[in-house]
Amino acid sequence: MKLFARISIVFVISVIATLFINSSGAFARASWPQWRGPSGQGISEEKNLPATWSATKNIKWKTPIAGRGHSSPIVWGNRIFLTTAIEGPLVPGAKAVKHMDGDKEYVHPDSVGADHKHLFKVICLSRETGKLLWEQTAFEGTPYDDRHRKSSYASATPATDGKLVYAFFGSEGLYAYDMNGKFVWKADMGKLATVGMGTGTSPILYDNLVIVQRDDENVEGSFIVGINKKTGKEVWRTPRKVQASWCTPLLVRTSKRAELITSGTEAVIAYDPATGKELWRHKGVESNAVPSPVANNEMVFISAGFPTKIAMAIKLGQAGDLVDSVAWKYEKGTAYVPSPILYGDYLYLTTDRGILTCLDARTGEVKYEGGRVPIPATFTASPIAFDGKILMTSEDGDTFVIKAGPKHEILGTNTVGEPVYASPAVADGNIFIRGEKSLYCIGV
């Protein structure tokens, strides 16, 4: 009887453990909690996701989204969160902060927006139905700086830990809401000037912190900051002598430590995410830092596309000033805006026109160059990958499915029928694509 009792207890414990593991796995599949997903690199471990769709095929639901936003949707359980900016009337006398080029005032020819009233909103939808669950206005007024006419004041993707949702709107602040839309706190990080191009960097989460890479056009105003997730109070702040950037930092966990990797024109810097202490630095990309880094557990891969094209691999776990020491370097085929993607053994670079280069991530050896999509296209969204496929979504709303591996092969082309600037999200068997006017849930 005692043996039977012990066997029964073991059986019950094993069943409970199995249920816990299964439910945890299901919950992980239901989450895409930040820019480029759980790892921050655009990779999903899911299988059997839809590979074909159109405006009338495999669209589970379509929900109109007011305003203009290039932020990606994020997913936690049955909730989807995204941000949007709604432009209102012209405000007489309102104008952006003054930008200087030496001793002369500089106005970018594509800078717009600061002379209008705006509403910056955080929105929550049902993952299953697309129904609006709640929306909150984070900011109402005239923004501090302009944005590029092609961009949006809602370009930073929010992040969530399942307790709070964190949305960053540059000079207008970092906001936290609970899962039901209740305002919790706002962190004001000062005025952020971005040469009239707008804000691009997204917040990321580490333990009890929300981390924001806040690079100003004036290097004296640049810093990276760790904010307490519960209170909105600063835990640490580290100055950065780099000019304005639009990339999101990458959190990498190696077997020895966590490293927070940041790209920048003047320097690529790794920090301890718990304290903000600098771990190592490397000569910067010497270009506009827009694409986000990607990494494995040995190396981080940094790229930039304008004015200089560069991709380089830097070993993790180092210390001090690395000067110009790299594992390998490649100097063409990179994008101004879209981030690269590291999938399996290969690093895939894409230009803004969708021309692909595949490199061996370990050595930098070229596997192929000049891989083209079947129709002319321009890309703002960054690629995602799952189940042996790489997906690239163009500004026309066409998603090209490319076979992962050292040989370039187009598997198919799909469309949602409207322009797309935001990067897709993947959760629980669905692909979420934010179009210019609507959010689409794609599933079999």
Rosetta blueprint (number, residue, H / E / L):
1 M L
2 K H
3 L H
4 F H
5 A H
6 R H
7 I H
8 S H
9 I H
10 V H
11 F H
12 V H
13 I H
14 S H
15 V H
16 I H
17 A H
18 T H
19 L H
20 F H
21 I H
22 N H
23 S H
24 S H
25 G H
26 A H
27 F H
28 A H
29 R H
30 A L
31 S L
32 W E
33 P L
34 Q L
35 W L
36 R L
37 G L
38 P L
39 S L
40 G L
41 Q L
42 G L
43 I E
44 S L
45 E L
46 E L
47 K L
48 N L
49 L L
50 P L
51 A L
52 T L
53 W L
54 S E
55 A L
56 T L
57 K E
58 N L
59 I E
60 K E
61 W E
62 K E
63 T E
64 P E
65 I L
66 A L
67 G L
68 R E
69 G L
70 H L
71 S L
72 S L
73 P L
74 I E
75 V E
76 W E
77 G L
78 N L
79 R E
80 I E
81 F E
82 L E
83 T E
84 T E
85 A E
86 I E
87 E E
88 G E
89 P E
90 L E
91 V L
92 P L
93 G L
94 A L
95 K L
96 A L
97 V L
98 K L
99 H L
100 M E
101 D E
102 G L
103 D L
104 K E
105 E E
106 Y L
107 V L
108 H L
109 P L
110 D L
111 S E
112 V E
113 G L
114 A L
115 D L
116 H E
117 K E
118 H E
119 L E
120 F E
121 K E
122 V E
123 I E
124 C E
125 L E
126 S E
127 R L
128 E L
129 T L
130 G L
131 K L
132 L E
133 L E
134 W E
135 E E
136 Q E
137 T E
138 A E
139 F E
140 E E
141 G E
142 T L
143 P L
144 Y L
145 D L
146 D L
147 R E
148 H E
149 R L
150 K L
151 S L
152 S L
153 Y L
154 A L
155 S L
156 A L
157 T L
158 P L
159 A E
160 T E
161 D L
162 G L
163 K L
164 L E
165 V E
166 Y E
167 A E
168 F E
169 F L
170 G H
171 S H
172 E H
173 G L
174 L E
175 Y E
176 A E
177 Y E
178 D E
179 M L
180 N L
181 G L
182 K L
183 F E
184 V E
185 W E
186 K E
187 A E
188 D L
189 M L
190 G L
191 K L
192 L L
193 A L
194 T L
195 V L
196 G L
197 M L
198 G L
199 T L
200 G L
201 T L
202 S L
203 P L
204 I E
205 L E
206 Y E
207 D L
208 N L
209 L E
210 V E
211 I E
212 V E
213 Q E
214 R E
215 D L
216 D L
217 E L
218 N L
219 V H
220 E H
221 G H
222 S L
223 F E
224 I E
225 V E
226 G E
227 I E
228 N E
229 K L
230 K L
231 T L
232 G L
233 K L
234 E E
235 V E
236 W E
237 R E
238 T E
239 P E
240 R L
241 K L
242 V L
243 Q L
244 A L
245 S L
246 W L
247 C L
248 T L
249 P L
250 L E
251 L E
252 V E
253 R E
254 T L
255 S L
256 K L
257 R L
258 A E
259 E E
260 L E
261 I E
262 T E
263 S L
264 G L
265 T L
266 E L
267 A E
268 V E
269 I E
270 A E
271 Y E
272 D L
273 P L
274 A L
275 T L
276 G L
277 K L
278 E E
279 L E
280 W E
281 R E
282 H E
283 K E
284 G L
285 V L
286 E L
287 S L
288 N L
289 A L
290 V L
291 P L
292 S L
293 P L
294 V E
295 A E
296 N L
297 N L
298 E L
299 M E
300 V E
301 F E
302 I E
303 S E
304 A E
305 G L
306 F L
307 P L
308 T L
309 K L
310 I E
311 A E
312 M E
313 A E
314 I E
315 K E
316 L L
317 G L
318 Q L
319 A L
320 G E
321 D E
322 L L
323 V L
324 D L
325 S L
326 V L
327 A L
328 W E
329 K E
330 Y E
331 E L
332 K L
333 G L
334 T L
335 A L
336 Y L
337 V L
338 P L
339 S L
340 P L
341 I E
342 L E
343 Y E
344 G L
345 D L
346 Y E
347 L E
348 Y E
349 L E
350 T E
351 T L
352 D L
353 R L
354 G L
355 I L
356 L E
357 T E
358 C E
359 L E
360 D E
361 A L
362 R L
363 T L
364 G L
365 E L
366 V E
367 K E
368 Y E
369 E E
370 G E
371 G E
372 R L
373 V L
374 P L
375 I L
376 P L
377 A L
378 T L
379 F L
380 T L
381 A L
382 S L
383 P L
384 I E
385 A E
386 F E
387 D L
388 G L
389 K E
390 I E
391 L E
392 M E
393 T E
394 S L
395 E L
396 D L
397 G L
398 D E
399 T E
400 F E
401 V E
402 I E
403 K E
404 A L
405 G L
406 P L
407 K L
408 H L
409 E L
410 I E
411 L E
412 G E
413 T E
414 N E
415 T E
416 V L
417 G L
418 E L
419 P L
420 V E
421 Y L
422 A L
423 S L
424 P L
425 A E
426 V E
427 A E
428 D L
429 G L
430 N E
431 I E
432 F E
433 I E
434 R E
435 G E
436 E L
437 K L
438 S E
439 L E
440 Y E
441 C E
442 I E
443 G L
444 V L
